[in-house]
Amino acid sequence: MTTASIDLPNGATVPVPVVNDANPPDEIQAMGTDHLKELIDLEDSYWWHRAKRELVLSLVKEHFPAPGRVLEGGIGSSRTLIELQKCGYKVAGLDIMPEAVAHAHARGLDDVQEHNLMEPWPVEPQSLNAVLLLDVIEHISDPIRVLEHAANALAPGGGVIITVPAYQWLYGDWDRELGHYRRYSRYDFKRQVSKAGLTIEKLGFWNSFTLPPAMAIRSYQKRFPKDRPASFPRVSPTTNQLLGWMAAKERQLMKYITVPCGLSLVGVCKK
């Protein structure tokens, strides 16, 4: 295990361990079926799911306009693919969970396959305009290999949109329960993308407004550890609406500036 510097919200840096890329174990820690069910149940109502989906859709339309072929690795509830299809894209998906694949098929998404993203992808080289890896590579022991598969599948001018949880110093019970190997600094994100032969066109944080309460909650959990379920915190309808409004305002702001801190990183990487 080596170390590197990571970014703190106040601009300071601290050394933390980073993953050793030499001969990592071939493992994917998939989400549990209970968490998949929660994703499906909350995809239309919970502010976080709606906000991330709107952010990703806006980035796809901006950087890889339709028509085009988009593949999502790790499809979750498959709602993002459905929305992209409505926008005129040809969509495909790969997921290690048979339950997620079956749910996608039930929703009319035929070009979705059960597949381990660490193995060579069952797509033609240079056949995709965009690949989505949304909160996926933190579940994978060797994310660089997955990014290389994505790069190989991209047509010239194509790219990958990636979201990951930010700040290793926030790693805690939530991450362990979800099967995360790591959280990300900008340094780790850039290093892995570069090793896969991709270049970063855009990289910044999002979900900045929930960072302070998340820091307080994670600090408490580290002081008083116990088994906690990895479920999204329930909020009142009013709070849910307010958080959705704040996410929309942040999304507008991201068109003009790079958000300096947040609970997640989002990057647009091109071949």
N, C-alpha and C positions, 0 to 999 in steps of 0.2 A: 504494500500500500504506500503510495506517495502522497505528498501534500501539495496544496496550492492555495492561493489567496482567494477569498470570496468577498463579495460586496455586502456591506451593511447599509441599512437605510440612511444612516447619518454620513455616509461617504467613506467611512473607515473600512479597512480590510483586516481579515483575520485568517490565519492558516487553518485549513481543515484537511482531512484525508480525502483523496479522490480515488476512483476506481482504477486499479491496475489493469491496463488493457491487454496484458500478455496472458494468453491462454485462460480466459475466464471460463467458468462452468457454463454449459449450454442449458440455460434455464429461463423460463418465463413464469413469473408468478401472477397468474391470471386472477382477476377479481372473483369473489365468490358468487354463487348463484343468487344469494340473498341481495347482494349489492346490485347485481344486474336487474333484478326485479324492482329494486328501489329506483334505479335509473329510468326504467320503463314507466313506473307509476308517476314519477315526478317530472318527466321530460317536458310537459306542457305548462306546468304550474310553477315549478320552483325557479326562483329568479336566477340562480347560478347557471343552471342548464340553458335557460333561454338566452342569458347574456353571452355565454361562451359560444353558443350556436350562431347568434347574430354576429359576433366578432369574426368567427371563422368564415361565415358566408360572405361577409363584406371583404375579407382578404382574398378569398378565392375569386370573387367577381373583379376585384381591382387588379390582381396580378395575373390571373389566368382566366380571362373572360370566355364565356360560352360562345360557340359550342366547343366541347372538348371532353376528354375522358378523364375522370377522377376516380382514384382508388383510395379507400380508407382502410388503413391497417389498424385493427382493433375497433370494431364498429359499435360497440356498446349497444344502445337501444336501436340503432340504425336510423334515427330521426334525421341526422345531418345528411345522410345519403338521400333520403326522401326529399328533403328541401332542395338539395342540389339538382335532383332529377326534375323537380318542378321548374327550376331555373334554366333548363335546357341542356344540362350535362348528361353524358352517358356515365353511369356510375357502376362501380364494382367494389367489393369488400372482401377482406380476409380477416378471420378471427379464429383463435384457438379454442373458443368455447362453442361446443355444439348447440347449446341453448341459444346463444346470440345469433348463430347462423339460422337456426330453425325459426326464430322470431322474425328475422329479416325476410326469409322466404314467405312466411305467413303474411307479411306486409307487401308482397308483390315484388320484392327485390330478388330477381333470379340469379344475377351474376355475383353471388356471395358464396365464398367457399370456406370450409374449415381448413385452416392452415397455420402452421407454426411460422411466425414471421422471421425467425432466425434461419430457417431453411430457404433455399432458392425459391423465389416467388414464381408461381405458375402464370406468369404473364410474359408477353413478348417483350424483348428489349426495345427501348425507345418507343413504347406504345402509349405512354400516359402523359397527359398534360400537367397533372398535379397529383400528389400523394398527400393524404392527411394522416398525421400521427398525433392524435389528440389525447394527451395524458396517457401515453402508451410506453414510451421508451424507458421511463423510470421503473417499469415492471420487468425489464429485460436485463439479463446479466451482461450481455454483449451488445449494447445499443449500436455500436459502430457497424457491426455486421448488418443489422437491420437497415441502417441508413445507407449502406452500400447497395443493398438489394433495391432500395427505393431509387437511388441514383441511377442504377443500371436500367430500371424500367422507364425512366423519364425520357421523353422526346427532347430534342434541342429546344432550349428556352423554357422547358418545364421546371417545376420546383416542388418543394415539400413545405407544407405548413405544419409546424410543430408547436404543441403546448406541453409544458412540464411544470410541476410544482417547484417553487423557488426556495432558496436558502436552506442549506444543509443543517444549519443551526436550529431550524424549526422541526427537524425530523423527530417524530415521536410516535405515540401509540396509534394515531390515525394512519400514519404511513405504514407501520408494521402490519396493521390489520388489513390494509388494502393490498399488501404485497409489493410495496415500493422498495427497491434496492437503494434508492438515493433521492434526494432533492437536488436542484441544480443552481449553480451560480452562473453568471454570464460566461465566466472563464471555462467552466466544464462544457457548457453548451457549445461555445465556439470551438473548443478543442475537438469534441466528438464530430461535429459537422465538418470541420476541416479535414479530419482524418478519413472521412467517408468520401472526400472529393467534391464536396458542395461548398458554395460560397454564400455568405449571409447577405441578403438584401435588406432585411429589416429585422430588428431584434429589440424587444422592450418588455417591460412588465405590464401586467394588467391585474385587476382586482386589488387596486391599491387601498381603497377605502376600508376594506376589512382586515388589512394587515395589523393595525394596532390591537383590536380585540383578539385576533388570532395569536399574536405574540403573548398576550396576557394569559389566554387559555392554555397555550402550549407550555408556558412557564409553570403554571399551576399543575398541569398534568405531569410534568417532569419531577416536580417536588413531591407529588403524591401519586406515584404510579399505581395503576391497577388495570385489569382487563376492561377495555371499553369498546363497545361496538363502533365500527366505522360507518356511521350513518350521518346523513346531512342534518345539521341542526335545524329543528323545526322553528319557524317564526310565525308571527301573526300575519294575517292577510295584509294589514297595513304596512308592517315592516317589510314583508315580501315585495310589495309594490314600491316602497321607498328604495330598497336595495336595487330593484330592477331599474328604477329611474336613475339612480346614481351610476349604475353600470352603463346605461345609455349615454349619459353625459361624459363619462370617462372615454367611451368609445369615440365620441365626437372629438374629444381633446386629442386622442391618439393620432388623428389625421394630421395634426400640426406639430406635436412635440413627442418626444420619447418619455413615457412615464418612468420616473426614476426608481420606483420601488413598487412592490406588489406581491401577492401570494403566488403568482404564476408568471412564467416567462412565455412569450409567444414570439416565434420567429418564422420568417419567410426565407427559405434557402433555395438557391437555384443551382442548376447543373452547369 
